Amino acid sequence: MELNHAEIVLKSKINSNCYYLFKNLIIIKKINGCYKNIYLPQGNDVICFYDMYYMDDELKIIFATRNNYDLAGVLDEENLVITIKNLTK
């Protein structure tokens, strides 16, 4: 996947990672040049990754769903794991 085709690109506020958001995955480029992929979670009628932004020093990840509300999560930038926190519009 071409990184320059990412929907959103963010540089980490707490480390040297760079995050590339695509509809079906997030690619993380670490300072050592290694990459890690985070794929869409199964279930919850998730359609795609929708948005990614910093709020209150947390990296928020929004998932579009087939339901009336989307899912909002937080990316743990140390462990590179997304935790679903709540529903959002």
C-alpha positions in Angstrom: 0.0 0.0 0.0 1.4 3.4 -0.9 1.8 5.6 2.1 1.1 8.8 0.1 -2.4 7.5 -0.5 -3.3 7.6 3.2 -6.5 9.4 4.1 -4.8 11.0 7.2 -1.2 11.2 8.3 -0.2 12.2 11.8 3.1 12.4 13.6 3.0 11.2 17.2 3.0 13.8 20.0 4.8 11.4 22.4 7.3 9.4 20.3 8.7 9.4 16.8 6.0 7.2 15.2 4.1 8.3 12.2 0.5 7.1 11.6 -1.1 6.5 8.2 -4.8 6.0 8.2 -6.4 4.1 5.4 -10.0 2.9 5.2 -9.1 -0.7 6.1 -5.9 -0.3 8.2 -3.5 2.0 10.0 0.1 1.7 9.2 2.5 2.8 11.9 6.1 3.7 10.9 8.4 3.5 13.9 11.6 5.5 14.4 13.7 2.4 13.6 12.1 2.1 10.2 9.9 -0.9 11.1 6.2 -0.9 10.3 3.2 -2.3 12.2 -0.3 -2.7 10.7 -3.5 -2.4 12.7 -6.4 -3.9 10.9 -10.1 -3.2 11.4 -11.6 -5.0 14.4 -14.1 -7.8 13.7 -17.7 -7.4 14.8 -19.6 -4.3 15.9 -20.7 -3.8 12.2 -17.5 -1.9 11.6 -17.2 -0.6 8.0 -13.9 1.3 8.0 -11.5 3.6 9.8 -13.1 7.0 9.5 -11.0 9.5 11.4 -7.8 9.9 13.6 -6.9 13.0 15.7 -5.4 14.1 19.0 -7.7 15.2 21.8 -6.6 15.7 25.4 -3.2 14.1 24.6 -4.9 10.9 23.4 -4.8 9.6 19.8 -8.5 9.1 19.0 -9.5 6.6 16.3 -13.1 6.7 14.9 -14.6 3.7 13.2 -17.6 4.0 10.9 -20.3 1.4 11.5 -23.6 0.2 10.0 -25.4 1.4 13.1 -26.7 4.8 14.0 -23.5 5.7 15.9 -19.9 5.2 15.1 -17.3 3.8 17.5 -14.6 5.9 19.2 -11.4 4.4 20.4 -8.0 5.4 21.7 -4.6 4.2 20.3 -2.2 3.3 23.1 1.0 4.7 21.4 3.4 2.6 23.5 1.7 -0.8 22.9 0.1 0.1 19.6 -3.3 -1.3 20.6 -6.7 0.4 20.0 -9.2 0.3 22.9 -12.8 1.0 22.0 -14.1 3.6 24.5 -17.6 4.7 23.5 -20.1 5.4 20.8 -20.1 8.7 18.9 -22.1 10.5 16.1 
